[in-house]
Amino acid sequence: MSDRCAFVFSEELLKYKFSNHHPFNQFRLKLTVDLLNKINALNPEQVFPPRMASEDELALIHDRNYIEAVKKAGQGMLPKEIAENYGLGTEDTPVFPNMHEASSLLVGGTLTAVDQVMSGQVLHALNLGGGLHHGFRGKASGFCIYNDSSVAIKYLQEKYKARVLYIDTDAHHGDGVQWSFYDDPNVCTLSIHETGRYLFPGTGNINERGQGAGYGYSFNIPVDAFTEDESFLEAYTQSIREVAAFFKPDVILTQNGADSHYYDPLTHLSATMKIYREIPRIAHEIAHQYCNGKWIAVGGGGYDIWRVVPRAWALIWLEMTENSNCYGELPADWVDSWQEESPVKLPREWDDPDNLYTPIPRKAEITEKNLLTLEKALYPIRNQQKKESM
């Protein structure tokens, strides 16, 4: 299987950088690649450099006036008051030099992954530099300038006439992708995220189901704060299986934010590395069950770049390539080479200890609440099945 997988990467992807102190830090890509290299899991022939997305490709989703604004902002030529109208120059999405070029490369990386899979060169492809799911047609939002997943889905539709199932397990709702295809019955979006009551962007409620011809093709499962592994995985496993059976996609695109972990500084969930083993495993299974293996995966959020993201993202690649070298101790040379630079003590093992945090007092209540949310989210599918069986 390993020779049928593509890993999209070059150090150029690290140029998407707001500042030294911004929480979105693409240095996590370098840490992940180094971890994979230290266990000899990444062959040079599997690595494909990202290309730059063209302006016409960006315009599949983004307004051309917005693209021009991003270009001018990155050259220091966009007045502050105009920039703010486009969501640029904010605390979340500051302006940085050559931001159009850096952002276009992230999008082009996901398009590279798409072409590798859809041309039949590989079965699975991974672009960890992508997953910027908050970008809108004419506005930057939530650390995201261009929305690579939305562009990639439109590209999949136009070039390959594909029905796409988009699965988002970032702790933040995949709002930009959902709204891009809210009225499109040929794109199904499924987002499992922390409830917007406490977390940006505040959307992703159960009743956001699509509109017009697209009604019934958007699924949201907002889990409660402090949700733990078992409850998160129940929501994910049930929903992905039932939604895939309902939609029967030609290809799946998974967004793999790694910010549901207990250590993540921006969210309030209590997951461990257990979910980051299961998320790609089940996605892999679904891809083979419905799509002849066609699976494109991107990165996303993840703000504990030392202890969480490298392990979580490495596990996606190890699942894709059916490499079982991901148990027990992490390579000592990886831990030792980065410990001095890391502001926190690095983990020594792939998995987290059982006593990672003190027990959550409301565990039973949270689990029950999430189960009810899941049932409500999947009610249309289950109700339709019930009618058909009568």
VOPAVO-722422 format. One record per atom (N, C-alpha, C): y, x, z. Coordinates in steps of 0.001 Angstrom, whole numbers, padded with zeros to 6 digits, always signed. Each point is the difference from the previous one (the first is absolute). Layout:
N
YXZ...
//
This chain:
390
-001207+000813+000000+001207-000813+000000+001268+000854+000000-000050+001176+000643+001227+000782+000192+000656+000393-001322-000798+000113-001083+000593+000387-001280+000629-001194-000710-000076-001187+000595+000614-001188-000584+001211-000458+000824+000663+000944+000679+001154-000325+000840+001167+000924-000329+001205-000560+000060+001214+000778-000274+000911-000009+001221+000522+001172+000342+000921+000165+001119+001340+000443-000584+001014-000860+000095+001299+000295-000607+000873+000730+001015+000391+001228-000361+000819+000776+000936+000657+001193-000686+001216+000268+000405+000634+001299-000192+001047+000128+001103+000401+001219+000297+000981+000203+001076+001353-000604-000358+000196-000344-001280+001238-000668-000413+000189-001327+000729-001109-000628+000424+000094-001275+000705+000712+000139+001348+000071+001212+000536+000671+000229+001279+001529-000058-000138+000484-000088-001239+001451-000056-000224+000582-001384+000301-000878-000998+000229+000482-001306+000453+000276+000155+001493+001227+000400+000321+000319+000385+001384+001415-000422+000342+000118-000912+000970+001309-000506+000384+000781+001011+000840-000673+000599+000978+000625+001015+000851-001077+000623+000864+000366+001028+000740-000969+000653+000897-000380-000883+001185+000828-000995+000298-000236-000810+001205-000457-001421-000322-000126-000326-001267-000404-001356-000392-001495-000192+000279-000401-001180+000495-001432-000197+000329-000931+000055-001204+000510-000336-001205-000849+000064-001197-000039+001452-000468-001124+000643+000223-000101+001440-000221-001217+000315-000862+000247+000363-001260-001100+000262-000919-000724+001312+000278+000414+000712+001024-000767+001187+000408-001425-000393+000385-000182-001263+000367-001332-000518+000329-000965+000149-001177+000520-000022-001235-000856+000223-001173-000597+001399+000032+000851+000961+000321-000452+001395+000039-001056+000193+001091+000218-000626+001159-000963+000106+001095-001348-000615-000386+000052-001126-000720-001233-000675-000419-000754+000833-001032+000724+000499-000980-000633+000824-001045-000610+001257+000611+000703+000587+000954-000535+001201+000640-001270-000311+000793-000019-001153+000664-001199-000407+000739-001184-000169-000960+000224-000649-001131-001069-000179-000993-000456+001334-000574+000949+000890-000229-000369+001328-000523-000807+000801+001016+000343-000156+001289-000693+000770+001034-001472-000419+000148-000339-001220-000456-001410-000421+000043-000614+000005-001410+000697+000658-000929-000486+000140-001383-000306-001350-000651+000890-000973+000263-000227-001357-000515+000844-000318-001227+000794+000973-000437+000916-000262-001112-000156+001092-001055-000681-000336-001095-000176+000963-001080+001236+000006-000897+000439+001172-000465+001201+000064-000847-000065-000914-001221-001220-000175-000552-000112-000846-001198+000178-001490+000307-000019-000361+001289+000232-001397+000390+001487-000296+000198+000816+001042+000049+001423-000163+000320+000809-000137-001291+000780-001079-000076+000833-000273-001161+001460-000049+000440+000873+000756-000646+001405-000051+000388+000632-001326-000402+000926-000514+000793+000683-001236-000383+000949+000248-001154+000187-001009-000822+001027+000086-001041+001218-000785+000461+001104+000164-000670+001208-000759+000302-000098-001369-000669+000246-001064+000728+000065-001321-000620+001257-000083-000860-000130-000590-001170+001166-000161-000886+000884-001130+000512+001239-000043-000502+000891-001089+000405-000522-001344-000478-000637-000036-001159-000581-001254-000487-001118-000471+000931-000777+000956+000516-001057-000367+000948+000585-000508+001309+001026+000663+000510+000662-000476+001219+000567-001396-000207+000507-000249-001221+000628-001289-000311-001020-001132-000168-001292+000311+000053-000991-001068+000061+000225-000863+001240+000558+000618+001040+000283-000690+001269+001478+000079+000359+000599+001184-000132+001350+000212+000531+001096-000294-001021+001093-000556+000505+001169-000279-000815+000614+001308-000494+000403+000013-001268+000532+001261-000569+001304+000437+000662+000795-000950+000462+001224+000379+000724-000345+000717+001307-001075-000436+000632-000451+000657+001231-000498+001407-000300-000755+000163-001065-000488+001335-000385+001178+000947-000235+001020-000502-000681+001201+000811-000245+000687+000358+001312+000030-000945+000931+000626+000262+001302-000755+001091+000756-001335-000046-000042-000806+001025+000667+000277+001367-000622+000084+000048-001326+000273+001278-000685+001362+000557+000431+001001-000872+000014+001349+000446+000383+000040+000429+001463-000695-000757+000865-000011+000340+001429-000567+001394+000215-001084+000303-000713-000638+001304+000149+000821+001151-000541+001028-000345-000782+000913+001028-000531+001322+000012+000759+000086-000787+001073+001218-000065+000807+001136-000716-000698-000324-000900-000914+001025-000651-000820+000092-001506+000238-000633-000516+001056+000034-001434+000265+000819-000265+001252+001107-000747-000111+000822-000288+001185-000811-000689+001091+000348+000303+001231-000763-000488+001153-000128-001530+000023+001115-000691-000302-000040-001467+000083-000913-000601-001072-000077+000645-001171-000907-000480-001057-001441+000340+000371-000204+001213+000535-001350+000419+000405-000606-000984+000987+000794-000442+000970-000516-000893+001033-000433-001353-000565+000646-000429-001087-000426-001242-000660-001417+000110-000542-000425+001222-000283-001345+000260-000535-000968+000484+001088+000414-000090+001257-000864+000448+001085-000086+001509+000114+000907+000709-000642-000008+001468+000007+001063+000517+000965-000281+001131+000628+000960+000570+000936-000033-000672+001360-001091-000739+000269-000173-000634+001310-000738+000957+000936-000139-000409+001249-000742+000828+000954-001467+000136-000428-000575-001095-000482-001393+000023-000445-000190+000790-001294+000898-000212-000931-000167+000590-001339+001254+000784-000383+000184+001173+000617+001171+000819-000313-000075+000557-001427+001153+000347-000517+000067+000658-001308-000387+001466+000171-000759+000534-000962-000284+001441-000009+000065+000503-001437+000237+001297-000199+000162+000534-001357-001233-000252-000876+000255-000376-001256-001061-000218-000996-001009-001059+000453+000483-001029+000671-000904-001018+000531-000674-000801-001122+000673-000172-001119-000630-000719-001118-001227+000762-000500+000156+001307-000180-001110+000810-000515-001168+000029+000981+000307+000192+001287-001059+000047+001019-000720-001339+000099+000759-001092-000083-000592-001343+000100-000816-000332-001244+000495+000413-001161-000719-000258-001262-001334+000733-000025-000052+001150+000646-001249+000762+000042-001047-000716+000863+000438-000611+001098-000942-000770+000823-000581-001165-000801+000864-000687-000748-000465-001113-000835-000937+000523-001081+000410+001095-000644-000836+000583-001052-001347+000468+000512-000048+000405+001274-001280+000383+000601-000960-001167+000057+000530-001174+000354-000859-001190+000054-000404-000430-001408+000900+000139-000965-000345-000313-001400-001042+000985-000537+000075+001246+000428-001026+000989-000364-001359-000455+000519-000026-000459+001258-001245-000497+000592-000522-001206-000777+000903-000914-000374-000383-001195-000770-000660+000403-001312+000649+000888-000742-000531+000384-001313-001340+000719+000112-000161+000806+001017-001272+000684+000199-001140-001005+000183+000260-001049+000798-001035-001000+000272-000207-000922-001198+001085-000524-000541-000128-001031-001029-000447+000564-001358+000183+001298-000210-000488+000625-001233-001477+000361+000102-000564-000155+001215-001407+000316+000196-000272+001460+000301+001061+000790+000182-000196+001423+000337-000640+000141+001379+000428-000883+000918-000543+000014+001365-000205-001446+000449-000734-000170+001091-000166-001327+000595+001078-000284+001037+000341+001027+000777+000946-000162+001099+001089+001063-000105+001221-000369+000403+001096+000971-000009+000909-000237+001199+000506+001099+000548+000801-000044+001229+001328+000725-000201+001109-000725+000241+001330+000615+000009+000629-000247+001362-000186+000934+000914+000515-000165+001362+001522+000043+000050+000619+000524-001046+001463+000018-000047+000605-001366-000245-000814-000967-000453+000501-001342-000285-000141-000930+001185+000137-001299-000276-000119-001013+001052+001331-000465+000547+001080+000174-000798+001343-000365+000477+000250-001486-000264-000559-000821+000878-000140-001430-000267+001212-000852+000361+001068+000600+000533+001179-000792+000370+001090-000005-001073-000155+000756-001066+001020+000034-001043+000084-001322-000748+001225-000464-000279+000224-001261-000709+000550+000255-001404+000106-001073-000753+000454+000116-001389+001338+000745-000103+000920-000353+000881+001321+000616-000094+000499+000560+001307-000924+000388+000883+000441+000477+001312-001044+000875+000666+000473+001083+000612-000863+000847+000819-000139-000635+001379-001124+000261+000647-000241-000591+001317-001110+000772+000705+000131+000125+001310-001093+000529+000816-000591+001311-000490+000825+000987-000276-000413+001344-000430-000461+000036-001462+000088-001138-000712-000560-000086-001356+001119-000209-001025+000062+000877-000982+001017-000099-001048-000567-000767-001191-001033+000539-000632-000721-000734-001041-001355-000430+000564-000477-001140-000480-001257-000550+000499-001124+000355-000968-000717+001083+000298-001034+000486-000927-001130-000997-000177-000382-000718+001060-001105-000949-000121+000370-001169-000911+001223-000518+000158+000431-001103-000865+000054+000444-001459+000570+001176-000244+000060+000521-001376-001415+000173-000545-000885+000551+000826-001376+000247-000446-000727-001299-000333+000219-001046+000799-000665-001278-000262+000504-000601-001310+001316+000041-000216+000551-000519-001259-000522+000820-001183-000092+001291+000180-000543+000917-001018-001465-000330-000284-000767-000281+001050-001404-000405-000159-000109-001294-000793+000920-000915+000241-000015-001268-000730+000347+000194-001474+001067+000752-000239+000514+000113-001374-000858+000915-000868-000433+001115+000548-000763+000966-000800-001491-000323-000047-000533-000522+001116-001459-000176+000089-000432-001464+000174+000976-000914+000022-000301-001445+000123-000922-000295+001193+000265+000663+001108-000893-000084+001167+000500-001010+001030-000967-000659+000648+000275-000806+001200-000114+000932+001204+001051+000058+000791+000090+001019+001046-000025-000636+001390-000867+000524+000847+000008-000341+001421+000647+001153+000751+001131-000283+000652+000747+000992+000771-000274-000240+001488-000495+001026+000678-000376-000105+001418+000833+000998+000795+000741-000491+000979+000973+000814+000730-000340-000026+001487-000368+001166+000545-000349+000066+001431+001011+000816+000804+001181+000191-000557+001106+000608+000733+000383-000920+001150+000479+000554+001102+000412-000838+001128+001202-000865-000345+000762+000405-001033+001151-000784-000445-000408-000864-001203+000504-001212-000045-000320-000928-001082+000365+000586-001371-000901-000177-000962+000247+000483-001360+000908-000943-000770+001237-000123+000460+000908-001029-000519+000411+000216-001452+000348+001235-000349+000479+000255-001356-001029-000350-001060-001260+000317+000269-001067-000300-000959-000253-001506-000039-000039-000625+001168-000230-001450+000041+001043-000744-000823+001287+000309+000237+001059-000758-000688+000027+000317-001494-000453+001165-000397-000032+000342-001434-000932-000916-000781-001056-000483+000661-001032-000777-000703-000236-001355+000654+001025-000509+000669-000162-001212+000802-000337-001225-000848+000405+000020-001268-000274-001144-000875-001019+000324-001087-000777+001045+000207-000939+000477-001021-001446-000227+000450-000746-000870-000690-001383-000267+000408-000989+001087-000392+000464+001007-000741-000887+001083-000422+000091+001234+000892+000816-000122+001047+000080+001041+001029-000196-000678+001346-000935+000493+000775-000256-000537+001336+000382+001076+001014+000840-000349+000963+000413+000959+001028-000560-000407+001355-000534+000975+000703-000541-000200+001343+000601+001061+000908+000718-000429+001026+000629+000940+000930-000433-000313+001425-000573+001003+000659-000343-000106+001421+000963+000929+000726+000825-000543+000887+001102+000770+000574+000354-000531+001380+000786+000778+000724+000503-000481+001287+000986-001135-000233-000061-001018+000838+000897-001141-000135+001460+000435-000109+000728-000699-000851+001408+000312-000208+000898-000427+001147-000584-000596+001032+000824-000357+001173+000576+001243+000671-000709+001089-000113+000428+001217+000704+000320+001163-000943-000287-000158-001290-000019+001172-000878+000631-000292-001361+000700+000987-000529+000499-000032-001370-001175-000270-000965+000160-000761-001065+001232-000651-000472+000182-001422+000503-000867-000466+000912+000169-001331+000562-000607-001109-000836-000656+000368-001104-000631-000991-000876-001517+000141+000092-000702-000726-000865-001461+000069-000012-000647-001057+000862+000622-001169+000055-000573-001112+000757-001159-000630-000769-000833-000737+000721-001173-000629-000620+000410-000937-001126+001143-000696+000181+000388-001011-000981+000659+000575-001253+000077+001323-000111+000469+000618-001253-001203+000114-000929-000205-001017-000809-001227-000103-000800+000240+000128-001501+001231+000254-000419+000327+000034-001422+000785-001227-000390+000470-000004-001251+000753-001168-000466-000326-000277-001462+000251-001226-000442-000273-000364-001383-001446+000267-000360-000209+000617-001164-001361+000314-000452-000693+000989+000931+000803+000743+000777-000573+000997+000910-000335-000530+001378+000194-001306+000202-000301-000542+001326-001504+000120+000283-000312+000541+001175-001402+000191+000377-000524+001389-000301+000881+000888-000497-000447+001359-000345+000660+001076+000867+000713-000428+001036+000538+000942+000988-000646-000324+001349-000541+001022+000631-000656-000179+001306+000617+000972+000998+000350-000524+001160+000567+000823+001066-000718-000253+001311-000350+001091+000680-000626-000096+001315+000817+000852+000971+001002-000644+000644+000830+000721+000959-000691+000063+001367-000493+001178+000366-000707+000125+001280+000995+000269+001124-000410-000312+001210+000880+000109+001158+000217+001464+000386+001115+000249+000677+000236+001334+000551-001145+000370+000942-000322+001279+000063-001066+000571+000845-001414-000347-000482-000120-000503-001241-001323-000265-000561-000813+001283-000034-001279-000119+000399-000907+001156+000045-000970-000024-001185-000844+001030-000046-000880+000220-001159-000809-001226-000404-000738-000555+000954-000956-001060-000335+000695-001205-000618+001127-000393+000583+000718-001171-000497+000637+000290-001358+000570+001192-000159+000582+000380-001292-001073-000011-001090-001136+000591+000305-001062+000107-001012-000616-001349-000329-000040-000901+000983-000502-001346-000299+000923-000685-001010+001315+000122+000220+000966-000598-000928-000113+000628-001384-000099+001310-000031-000082+000713-001278-001295-000317-000744-001121+000124+000690-001304-000165-000646-000180-001416-000545+000312-000992+000839-000152-001397-000431+000915-000296-001180+001252+000425+000110+000977-000370-001029-000279+000684-001328-000303+001287+000010-000216+000697-001264-001239-000552-000706-001045-000303+000742-001214-000524-000627+000248-001388-000603+000669-000864+000763+000209-001366-000480+001040-000070-001118+001052+000796+000113+001033-000001-001050-000546+000599-001298-000772+001057+000102-000591+000606-001209-000964-000973-000678-000797-000705+000779-000942-000975-000568+000749-001144-000675+001132-000382+000573+000826-001071-000562+000685+000449-001290+000570+001213-000007+000852+000437-001108-000767+000690-001132-001071+000690+000348-000822+000746-000977+000862+000913-000884+000525+001066+000602+000923+000884-000725-000694+000903-001016+000811+000533-000914-000475+001039-000925+000126+001388+000619+000962+000141+000910+000276+001289+000637+000635-000278+001357-000247+000884+000975+000706-000131+001275+000935+001186+000197+001152-000305+000579+000980+001011+000383+000205-000142+001496-000349+001036+000754+000151-000055+001452+001143+000883+000462+000844-000561+000889+001069+000764+000631-000481+000338+001396+000032+001289+000348-000675+000501+001200+000964+000615+001009+000996-000773+000397+000862+000478+001070-000830+000332+001231+000342+001089+000671-000779+000442+001169+000820-000173+001281+000732-001108+000059+000910-000196+001135-000431-001118+000958-001260-000436-000100-000515-000966+000979-000627+000699+001202-000017+001320-000038-000622+000794+001057+000824-000065+001286-000685+000089+001117+000641-000021+001321+001109+001060+000113-000198+001162-000626+000974+001088+000108+001263-000227-000835-000021-000947-000938+001145-000101-000910+001272-000366+000763+001090+000728-000232+001216-000223+000777+000832-001209-000426-000292-000598-001161+000840-001081-000501-000614-001391+000147-001268-000083+000372-000683-001298+000039-000590-000253+001383-000644-001168+000156-000465-000397+001335-001468-000399+000001-000792+000539-000910-001420-000307-000047-000792+001062+000752-001264-000290+000274-000806+000889+000843-001321+000361-000675+000077+000277-001284-001199+000395-000741-000279+001486+000203-001233+000395-000321-000394+001408+000041-000546+000391-001362-000583+001187-000076-000545+000466-001280-001149-000873-000493-000540-000852+000856-001094-000884-000439+000408-000851-001191+001230-000523+000018+000393-000871-001115+000185+000812-001287+000359+001282+000145+000241+000813-001200-001288+000511-000631-001102-000184+000691-001314+000187-000637-000394-001260-000779+000223-001153+000641-000483-001257-000558+000849-000513-001161+001311+000184+000060+000870-000537-001052-000419+000515-001384-000116+001309-000215-000430+000448-001332-001459-000302-000304-000839-000036+001024-001423-000268-000251-000189-001387-000620+000671-000983+000568-000170-001359-000504+000721-000180-001334+001159+000637-000164+000690-000051-001299-000891+000570-001101-000672+001097+000303-000926+000647-000943-001109-000978-000402-000540-000660+000995-001078-000973-000235+000490-001150-000897+001189-000512+000289+000568-001111-000775+000262+000430-001444+000486+001232-000173+000272+000500-001358-001262+000005-000840-001101+000417+000583-001255+000033-000752-000584-001402-000183+000251-000873+000962-000553-001350-000081+000675-000835-001088+001327+000178-000167+000740-000882-000911+000642+000707-001195+000236+001307+000087+000855+000664-000996-000689+001166-000703-001323+000048+000030-000715+001144-000573+000513+001329+000558+000436-000047+001260+000438+001220+000684+001471+000327-000132+000757-000755-000785+001416+000355-000254+000835-000181+001272+000394+001126+000561+000737+000005+001269+001095+001054-000062+001227-000472+000165+001170+000882+000075+000550-000120+001413+000229+001123+000658+000508-000025+001376+001278+000829+000091+000928-000486+000831+001253+000719+000246+000193+000144+001505+000984+000788+000377+000286+000237+001418+000841-001121+000580+001144+000342+000589+000876-001002+000616+000611+000542+001272+000077-000858+001024+000577+000429+001266-000926+000943+000743+000477+000455+001136-000764+000947+000814+000951+001040+000542+000363-000143+001271+001117+000776+000532-000402+000958+001111-001283-000016+000368-000534+001107+000788-000695+000900-001014+000795+000897-000565-000492+000763-001165-000960+001119+000386-000119+000288+001298-000853+001109+000437-001371-000472+000472-000024-001001+000860-001264-000401+000626-000742-001088-000775+000741-000831-000741-000615-001184-000609-000147+000106-001510+001108+000192-000703-000013-000135-001464-000997+000935-000697-000055+001290+000330-000955+000854-000730-001442-000467+000125-000392-000407+001195-001381-000477+000173-000215-001314-000751+000920-000945+000179-000161-001323-000618-000041+000109-001520+000896+000772-000575+000071+000090-001464-001134+000853-000579-000413+001011+000738-001144+000787-000469-001236-000893-000100-000133-000950+000917-001169-000885+000000-000067-000887-001245+001147-000321-000590-000011-000790-001247-000674+000805-001102+000413+001251-000134-000574+000862-001041-001482+000276+000250-000348+000209+001259-001398+000274+000343-000879-001222-000268+000549-001190+000178-000724-001225-000357-000144-000125-001511+001076+000238-000719-000040-000094-001462-001063+000921-000600-000070+001195+000545-000906+001016-000559-001368-000003+000683-000208-000970+000894-001270-000134+000721-000390+001306+000685+000996+000603+000636-000174+001257+000725-000089-000318+001491-001107+000328+000621-000219-000356+001412+000468+001085+000971+000712+000987-000508+000448+001122+000837+001256-000385+000794-000092-001079+000781+001191-000492+000698-000352-000529+001392-000934+000662+000637-000394-000384+001361+000058+001229+000894+000095-000268+001296+000005+001125+000933+001329+000729+000008-000064+001322+000051+001224+000796+000174+000746+000190-001321+001322-000029+000106+000846+000378-001130-000143+001502-000219+000261+000488-001216-000091+001450-000207+000984+000742+000916-000535+000944+000739+000822+000720+000982+001150+000741-000674-000234+000498-001228+001073+000748-000661+001157-000915-000403-000275-001292-000227+001103-000943-000280+000807-000238+001277-000697-000287+001093+000688-000246+001276+000804+001230+000412-000621+001153-000064+000659+001230+000465+001199+000374-000880-000110-000258-001293+001082+000424-000898+001245-000879+000133-000152-001246+000478+001144-000894+000097+000463-000251+001432-000800+000380+001003+000342-000361+001380+001366+000533+000431+000313+001202-000401+001268+000597+000431+001197-000772-000543-000150-000526-001207+001089-000746-000633+000076-001438+000513-001146-000532+000455-000050-001395+000423+000697-000200+001349+000822-001051+000129+000649-000280+001284-000938-000671+001005-001194-000385-000447-000982-000652+000879-001325+000739-000087-000839-000189+001002-001321+000632-000014-000858-000669-001072-000533+000779-000906-000797-000537-001097-001390-000409+000487-000553-001069-000594-001368-000382+000354-000984+001052-000484-001127+000074+000651-001039+000965-000382-001154-000668-000740-000008-001337-000004-001103-000723-000622+000517-001052-000977-000873-000410-000912+000349-001026-000974+000284-001327+000685-000773-000321+001026+000146-001286+000671+000782+000144+001296+000596-001101+000432+000755-000003+001246-000940-000203+001189+000367+000493+001164-000819-000270+001192+000083-001469+000383-001018-000484+000694-000033-001406+000400+001134-000356+000966+000453+000975+000749+001049-000265+000994+001380+000419-000505+000268-000252-001284+001272+000420-000601+001193-000620+000723-000157-001241+000475+001091-000677+000704-000589-000892+001092+000855-000391+000941-000467-000882+001078-000295-001379-000585-000967-000722+000567-000381-001308-000553+001188-000952-000117+000002-000786-001091+001063-000983-000237-000304-001254+000822+000914-000422+000883-000291-001146+000874-000247-001306-000761+000686-000204-001131-000078-001274-000722-001019+000039-001130-000993+000873+000081-000918+000187-001123-000639-001310-000472-000546-000791+000911-000688-001245-000384+000961-000976-000664+001205-000088+000536+001014-000913-000535+000432+000444-001411+000209+001302-000159+000408+000542-001305-001099-000236-001038-001232+000264+000387-001137-000176-000911-000118-001452-000445+000142-000919+000938-000105-001430-000317+001144-000434-000926+001185+000511+000281+001173-000337-000813-000184+000502-001433-000512+001220-000151-000224+000563-001331-001072-000775-000765-001007-000460+000721-001060-000773-000646+000549-001313-000547+000886-000619+000761+000627-001249-000446+000891+000264-001222+000728+001104+000032+000839+000384-001141-000857+000203-001249-001110+000685+000168-000924+000250-001118-000507-001315-000584-000398-000902+000869-000522-001293-000468+001055-000773-000788+001239+000021+000489+001086-000699-000699+000292+000661-001351-000022+001329-000026+000300+000727-001230-001036-000270-001080-001266-000104+000417-001089-000183-000961-000379-001464-000203+000716-000899+000666-000337-001425-000093-000072-000508-001442+000965+000339-000884-000069-000531-001373-001292+000381-000721-000455+001229+000179-001240+000444-000641-001185-000751+000589-000051-000045+001316-001142-000622+000677-000038-001506-000269+001163-000619-000073+000059-001430-000272-000484-000308-001416+000403+000852-000947-000439-000173-001386-001515+000160-000116-000541+000992+000699-001451+000215-000006-000737-001212+000577+000600-000554+001050-000604-001174+000651-000059-001184-000963+001092-000192-000746+000058-001097-000969-001038+000185-001106-000111+001267-000464-000923+000280-001104-001446-000163+000402-000292+000175+001301-001399-000094+000460-000395-001441+000328+000975-000897-000008-000295-001403+000356-000564-000771-001192
//
